[in-house]
């Protein structure tokens, strides 16, 4: 299976589950896949920023990619291959595709500043991995500090037929989606899939601006899937009502430094993973923070029954 520009729905960003001693929790990898499929995922993305990819050895990264490619019931698996150098990027990209991945995701290195630098970087990256591998542009200026204008994204898409998707994580970014879809409508940019991130913080309106779905790791992937489906069905109020119920927890997850710890804690409580451990260096939640998250879950359970087991 190869990733195409028609991809849509929910591609959860998978965390990498660890035991307390830092070993990869392989049993939890299998549980994650089962739960994502049950949640309505149409694909999955591994080894992203949330997946603590820089903390992994190369063989560990490849083994995770291979395990997901085998276990996701034929759904497309996107592998994050971003790296400081192109040799490492090429090694993981080529080997992951050999193991059954559907495509790769490439983020710009933080040192890029001008439009020409960004366009040149992607040109060199695609020369390195090969033009036969479908790839996703990751546009995440909040973390990567690289500002991609819609015109730069269009230039990359038009230069590289193997570019099939944008992971849109700009903030504010709603106008960027509208502009890109405007390019597509006027015929100056070929159609690509746009999946959105940022923890799902703006998914409700991103779908209305033309996004095809979500690619993020919020601890209730079922909500993300439902919002996407409701918006596509034209059930705007129902989509916003469900989204609004989850917004306090979404907001809590967005805190710099403890966001991943919060997400892993909730995923652990929900049975997606057996431990909320991060591989060092990593953040942790204080007892007070855990109590706050538990309170948010109890409030959410009054509206979304999927949180009920967590309310006790």
C-alpha positions as CSV (number, residue, x, y, z in Angstrom):
1,X,0.0,0.0,0.0
2,X,1.2,3.5,-0.9
3,X,0.0,6.7,0.6
4,X,-2.0,8.8,-1.8
5,X,-3.5,12.3,-2.0
6,X,-6.9,10.8,-1.3
7,X,-6.0,9.9,2.3
8,X,-8.6,11.2,4.9
9,X,-10.0,10.4,8.3
10,X,-8.0,9.8,11.4
11,X,-4.2,9.0,11.4
12,X,-3.4,9.0,15.1
13,X,0.2,9.9,16.0
14,X,1.3,7.0,18.1
15,X,3.3,7.5,21.2
16,X,6.2,5.1,21.9
17,X,5.3,3.1,25.0
18,X,8.1,2.4,27.4
19,X,8.6,0.4,30.6
20,X,9.8,2.3,33.6
21,X,13.4,1.3,32.9
22,X,13.3,2.8,29.4
23,X,12.8,-0.4,27.4
24,X,10.2,-0.3,24.6
25,X,6.9,-1.9,25.7
26,X,6.2,-4.2,22.8
27,X,2.9,-5.5,24.2
28,X,1.6,-2.0,24.5
29,X,2.5,-1.4,20.8
30,X,0.0,-4.2,19.9
31,X,-2.6,-2.8,22.3
32,X,-2.2,0.7,20.7
33,X,-2.9,-0.8,17.3
34,X,-6.0,-2.7,18.5
35,X,-7.4,0.4,20.2
36,X,-6.7,2.7,17.2
37,X,-8.4,0.4,14.8
38,X,-11.4,0.2,17.2
39,X,-11.5,4.0,17.5
40,X,-12.0,4.3,13.7
41,X,-8.5,5.1,12.6
42,X,-8.0,5.1,8.8
43,X,-4.2,5.0,9.2
44,X,-1.5,5.7,11.7
45,X,1.7,7.7,12.0
46,X,4.7,6.5,14.0
47,X,8.0,8.1,15.1
48,X,6.7,11.6,15.2
49,X,7.6,14.3,17.7
50,X,5.1,12.7,20.1
51,X,6.7,9.3,19.5
52,X,10.0,10.5,21.1
53,X,11.7,9.5,17.9
54,X,15.1,11.2,18.7
55,X,15.5,9.0,21.8
56,X,15.4,5.8,19.8
57,X,18.2,3.8,18.3
58,X,17.9,3.3,14.5
59,X,17.0,-0.4,14.8
60,X,14.4,0.4,17.4
61,X,12.8,2.9,15.1
62,X,12.7,0.4,12.2
63,X,11.3,-2.3,14.4
64,X,8.5,-0.1,15.5
65,X,7.7,0.9,12.0
66,X,7.7,-2.7,10.9
67,X,5.5,-3.8,13.8
68,X,2.9,-1.2,12.9
69,X,3.0,-2.0,9.2
70,X,2.3,-5.6,10.0
71,X,-0.3,-5.0,12.7
72,X,-2.6,-2.2,11.4
73,X,-4.9,-4.5,9.4
74,X,-3.8,-3.2,6.0
75,X,-4.3,0.5,6.9
76,X,-1.5,2.9,5.8
77,X,1.3,3.6,8.1
78,X,3.3,6.8,7.9
79,X,6.8,6.8,9.4
80,X,8.4,10.0,10.6
81,X,11.9,10.0,9.2
82,X,13.1,13.5,10.1
83,X,16.7,13.7,11.0
84,X,19.6,16.2,11.1
85,X,21.3,14.5,8.2
86,X,20.1,12.9,5.0
87,X,22.0,9.7,5.4
88,X,19.9,8.7,8.5
89,X,16.7,9.9,6.8
90,X,17.4,7.8,3.7
91,X,18.3,4.7,5.8
92,X,15.0,4.8,7.8
93,X,12.8,5.8,4.8
94,X,14.1,3.1,2.5
95,X,14.0,0.4,5.1
96,X,10.6,1.4,6.5
97,X,9.1,1.2,3.0
98,X,10.7,-2.2,2.6
99,X,8.9,-3.3,5.8
100,X,5.5,-2.2,4.5
101,X,5.2,1.5,5.4
102,X,2.9,3.5,3.1
103,X,4.9,6.7,3.2
104,X,7.1,9.0,5.3
105,X,6.8,12.3,7.0
106,X,9.6,14.9,6.8
107,X,9.8,18.0,9.0
108,X,12.2,20.9,8.1
109,X,15.3,21.4,10.3
110,X,14.9,24.4,12.6
111,X,17.7,26.3,11.1
112,X,15.8,27.1,7.9
113,X,14.7,30.7,7.6
114,X,14.1,31.8,4.0
115,X,11.6,30.4,1.4
116,X,14.5,29.4,-0.8
117,X,16.2,27.5,2.1
118,X,13.0,25.6,2.8
119,X,12.4,24.7,-0.8
120,X,16.0,23.6,-1.3
121,X,15.9,21.5,1.9
122,X,12.9,19.5,0.6
123,X,14.5,19.2,-2.8
124,X,17.6,17.7,-1.2
125,X,15.6,15.5,1.1
126,X,13.7,13.9,-1.8
127,X,16.9,13.4,-3.8
128,X,18.2,11.5,-0.7
129,X,15.2,9.2,0.0
130,X,14.2,8.8,-3.6
131,X,11.3,10.1,-5.7
132,X,9.4,6.8,-5.4
133,X,8.5,7.2,-1.8
134,X,5.3,9.2,-1.0
135,X,5.9,11.9,1.6
136,X,4.2,14.2,3.9
137,X,5.3,17.8,4.7
138,X,5.1,18.5,8.4
139,X,4.4,22.2,8.9
140,X,4.8,22.8,12.7
141,X,6.3,26.3,13.2
142,X,5.4,26.4,17.0
143,X,8.0,23.7,17.7
144,X,10.3,23.8,14.7
145,X,10.4,27.6,14.3
146,X,10.2,27.3,10.5
147,X,7.6,29.5,8.8
148,X,6.2,27.9,5.6
149,X,3.9,30.2,3.6
150,X,1.2,28.7,1.5
151,X,3.3,29.7,-1.6
152,X,6.2,27.7,-0.3
153,X,4.1,24.7,0.4
154,X,2.6,25.0,-3.1
155,X,6.1,25.2,-4.6
156,X,7.1,22.0,-2.8
157,X,3.9,20.2,-3.9
158,X,4.3,21.2,-7.5
159,X,8.0,20.3,-7.7
160,X,7.6,16.9,-6.2
161,X,4.9,14.5,-7.4
162,X,5.7,12.2,-4.5
163,X,4.3,14.8,-2.1
164,X,0.8,13.6,-1.3
165,X,0.0,15.2,2.1
166,X,0.4,18.2,4.3
167,X,0.4,17.7,8.1
168,X,-0.9,21.2,9.0
169,X,0.1,22.4,12.4
170,X,0.4,26.1,12.0
171,X,-1.2,28.3,14.7
172,X,-3.1,30.4,13.7
173,X,-3.6,28.3,10.6
174,X,-7.2,28.4,9.4
175,X,-6.4,30.9,6.7
176,X,-3.6,28.8,5.5
177,X,-5.9,25.9,4.8
178,X,-8.3,28.2,3.0
179,X,-5.5,29.6,0.9
180,X,-4.2,26.2,-0.1
181,X,-7.6,24.9,-1.0
182,X,-8.0,28.1,-3.0
183,X,-4.8,27.3,-4.9
184,X,-6.3,23.9,-5.6
185,X,-9.6,25.3,-6.8
186,X,-8.0,27.8,-9.2
187,X,-5.7,25.1,-10.6
188,X,-2.4,26.4,-9.4
189,X,-1.7,23.5,-7.0
190,X,-2.7,19.9,-7.5
191,X,-4.9,18.3,-4.9
192,X,-3.2,16.9,-1.8
193,X,-4.5,15.5,1.5
194,X,-4.4,17.9,4.5
195,X,-4.5,16.4,7.9
196,X,-4.2,18.6,11.0
197,X,-2.3,18.3,14.2
198,X,-1.8,20.6,17.3
199,X,-3.4,18.1,19.5
200,X,-6.7,18.6,17.7
201,X,-7.1,22.1,19.2
202,X,-8.7,23.6,16.1
203,X,-10.1,20.5,14.4
204,X,-13.7,21.7,14.6
205,X,-13.1,24.6,12.3
206,X,-10.2,23.1,10.3
207,X,-12.6,20.5,8.9
208,X,-14.8,23.4,7.8
209,X,-11.9,25.1,6.1
210,X,-11.1,22.1,3.9
211,X,-9.0,19.7,6.0
212,X,-9.5,16.0,5.2
213,X,-9.0,14.8,8.8
214,X,-6.7,14.7,11.8
215,X,-3.2,13.5,12.4
216,X,-2.6,14.0,16.1
217,X,-2.3,12.1,19.3
218,X,-5.1,13.4,21.6
219,X,-5.9,10.7,24.2
220,X,-9.4,10.2,22.9
221,X,-8.9,9.3,19.2
222,X,-12.5,8.3,19.1
223,X,-13.5,11.9,19.5
224,X,-11.2,13.0,16.7
225,X,-12.6,10.3,14.4
226,X,-16.2,11.3,15.3
227,X,-15.7,15.0,14.7
228,X,-14.2,14.3,11.3
229,X,-17.1,12.0,10.4
230,X,-19.8,14.4,11.7
231,X,-18.3,17.4,9.8
232,X,-18.1,15.4,6.6
233,X,-21.8,14.4,7.1
234,X,-22.7,18.1,7.5
235,X,-23.7,17.7,11.2
236,X,-21.9,20.9,12.3
237,X,-23.6,21.4,15.6
238,X,-23.1,17.8,16.7
239,X,-19.4,18.0,15.8
240,X,-18.9,21.2,17.8
241,X,-20.9,19.9,20.8
242,X,-18.6,16.8,21.0
243,X,-15.5,18.8,20.4
244,X,-16.4,21.4,23.0
245,X,-16.9,18.7,25.7
246,X,-13.3,17.6,25.2
247,X,-11.8,21.1,24.9
248,X,-10.7,21.5,28.6
249,X,-8.6,18.3,28.3
250,X,-7.3,19.2,24.9
251,X,-6.2,22.6,26.3
252,X,-4.5,20.9,29.3
253,X,-2.6,18.6,26.9
254,X,-1.2,21.6,25.0
255,X,1.0,22.8,27.9
256,X,4.6,22.9,26.9
257,X,6.8,20.5,28.9
258,X,3.9,18.3,30.3
259,X,1.8,17.8,27.3
260,X,3.2,14.3,26.4
261,X,3.1,13.3,30.1
262,X,-0.5,14.3,30.3
263,X,-1.4,12.4,27.1
264,X,0.5,9.3,28.2
265,X,-1.1,9.4,31.6
266,X,-4.6,9.4,30.1
267,X,-3.7,6.7,27.6
268,X,-2.5,4.6,30.4
269,X,-5.7,5.1,32.4
270,X,-7.7,4.2,29.3
271,X,-5.7,1.0,28.8
272,X,-4.0,2.0,25.5
273,X,-0.6,1.6,27.1
274,X,0.5,0.0,30.4
275,X,2.7,2.8,31.6
276,X,3.0,6.5,31.2
277,X,6.8,6.4,31.3
278,X,8.9,8.4,28.9
279,X,12.5,7.6,27.9
280,X,14.8,10.0,29.6
281,X,15.0,12.9,29.4
282,X,11.3,13.3,29.9
283,X,8.7,15.2,31.8
284,X,6.4,13.9,34.6
285,X,3.2,15.0,36.1
286,X,3.1,16.0,39.7
287,X,0.5,14.5,42.1
288,X,-1.4,17.8,41.8
289,X,-1.4,17.7,38.0
290,X,-2.6,14.1,38.0
291,X,-5.5,15.1,40.2
292,X,-6.4,18.0,37.9
293,X,-6.4,15.6,34.9
294,X,-8.6,13.2,36.9
295,X,-11.0,16.0,37.6
296,X,-11.2,16.9,33.9
297,X,-11.9,13.3,33.0
298,X,-14.6,13.1,35.6
299,X,-16.3,16.2,34.1
300,X,-15.9,14.8,30.6
301,X,-17.5,11.5,31.7
302,X,-20.8,13.4,32.3
303,X,-21.0,14.2,28.6
304,X,-19.0,11.5,26.9
305,X,-19.6,8.0,28.2
306,X,-16.3,6.9,26.9
307,X,-14.6,8.6,29.8
308,X,-16.9,6.8,32.4
309,X,-14.3,4.1,33.4
310,X,-12.0,6.9,34.3
311,X,-14.3,8.8,36.6
312,X,-13.9,6.6,39.6
